[in-house]
């Protein structure tokens, strides 16, 4: 699938910056059960937000993050996409991705809008622009980075994960390893 011609239109809400509270959400986890931001309270969270696991470079981001998550078990790594929960779970089982958690925003029509990541045109309409966002235990964003969804370089996403984990390592009682 070619995604070069799609535009991101996050005009309704701006992409959240460090120091702001994370917008609330209700997602469907891998068992199709609702999970909200308040359910994750008290955890250091790395959100890997992608358009779909069916796009090769974003599927690879789950594999890469799984390696980092295996070395950083005190960080809750949550991968979000528009894919249906059972499709995400099937992908993770097939790939042996045991250290990451997954969820879908297919039931939360304003998730991408609230996070300033909404794609409003083209074949990916309704999906999310890719991003990495880290939250501390109080739900405050401590790191955020949006990526181009039309020309992602693998090293850019890895560097985003490394920067995110470094930001989380500055939180109290968190030790982190940044290598893949």
Residue pairs with C-beta under 8 A, 6 or more apart in sequence:
1 54
1 55
1 123
3 51
3 55
3 122
3 123
3 124
3 149
3 150
4 150
4 151
5 122
5 150
6 119
6 121
6 122
6 123
6 124
6 125
6 149
6 150
7 119
7 120
7 121
7 122
8 117
8 118
8 119
8 120
8 129
8 149
9 118
9 119
9 120
9 121
10 112
10 113
10 115
10 116
10 117
10 118
10 129
12 113
12 116
12 118
13 23
13 113
13 114
13 115
13 116
14 116
15 115
15 116
15 117
15 131
15 144
15 146
16 22
16 23
16 115
16 116
16 133
16 141
16 144
17 141
17 144
18 141
18 142
18 143
18 144
18 167
19 140
19 141
19 142
20 140
20 141
21 139
21 140
21 141
22 37
22 133
22 135
22 139
22 140
22 141
23 37
23 114
23 115
24 36
24 37
24 38
24 114
25 36
25 37
25 105
25 108
25 111
25 114
26 34
26 35
26 36
26 107
26 108
27 34
27 35
27 36
27 80
27 103
27 104
27 105
27 107
27 108
27 111
28 34
28 35
28 85
28 103
28 104
28 105
28 106
28 107
29 35
29 85
29 101
29 102
29 103
30 85
30 86
30 88
30 89
30 92
30 101
30 102
30 103
31 85
31 89
32 85
32 86
34 107
35 103
37 139
40 76
40 78
40 135
40 139
41 137
41 139
42 137
43 76
43 137
44 74
44 75
44 76
44 134
44 135
44 136
44 137
44 168
44 171
44 174
45 75
45 76
45 77
45 78
45 134
45 135
46 65
46 75
46 76
46 77
46 78
46 132
46 133
46 134
46 161
46 164
46 165
46 168
47 78
47 79
47 80
47 131
47 132
47 133
47 134
47 135
48 61
48 62
48 65
48 77
48 78
48 79
48 80
48 100
48 132
48 161
49 79
49 80
49 81
49 115
49 117
49 128
49 129
49 130
49 131
49 132
49 133
50 58
50 61
50 62
50 79
50 80
50 81
50 128
50 130
51 58
51 81
51 82
51 119
51 124
51 127
51 128
51 129
51 130
51 149
52 58
52 81
52 82
52 83
52 124
52 127
53 59
53 62
53 81
53 83
53 87
53 88
53 91
54 83
57 152
57 154
57 157
58 81
58 130
58 152
59 91
60 154
60 157
61 79
61 130
61 157
61 161
62 79
62 91
62 92
62 95
62 97
62 100
62 102
63 95
63 97
64 157
64 158
64 161
64 180
65 77
65 79
65 100
65 161
66 77
66 95
66 97
66 98
66 99
66 100
67 99
67 180
68 77
68 161
68 165
68 177
68 178
68 180
69 75
69 77
69 99
69 100
70 98
70 99
71 177
71 179
72 165
72 168
72 176
72 177
73 99
74 173
74 174
74 175
75 165
75 168
75 174
75 176
76 101
77 99
77 100
77 101
78 100
78 101
78 102
78 103
79 88
79 100
79 101
79 102
79 103
80 102
80 103
80 104
80 105
80 111
80 128
81 88
81 102
81 104
81 105
81 127
81 128
82 104
82 105
82 106
82 126
82 127
82 128
83 91
83 104
83 106
84 104
84 106
85 102
85 103
85 104
85 106
88 102
88 103
88 104
89 102
91 97
92 98
92 100
92 102
105 111
105 112
105 128
111 128
112 118
112 119
112 126
112 127
112 128
112 129
115 128
115 131
115 133
116 146
117 128
117 129
117 130
117 131
117 146
118 128
118 129
119 125
119 126
119 127
119 128
119 129
119 149
124 149
129 146
129 147
129 149
130 146
130 147
130 148
130 149
130 152
130 157
131 144
131 145
131 146
131 147
132 143
132 144
132 145
132 147
132 157
132 160
132 161
132 163
132 164
133 141
133 143
133 144
133 145
133 164
134 141
134 142
134 143
134 144
134 164
134 167
134 168
135 141
135 142
136 142
136 168
136 171
137 171
142 167
142 168
142 170
142 171
143 163
143 164
143 167
143 168
145 160
145 163
145 164
147 156
147 157
147 160
158 180
161 180
162 178
165 176
165 177
165 178
166 176
166 178
168 174
168 176
169 175
169 176
169 178
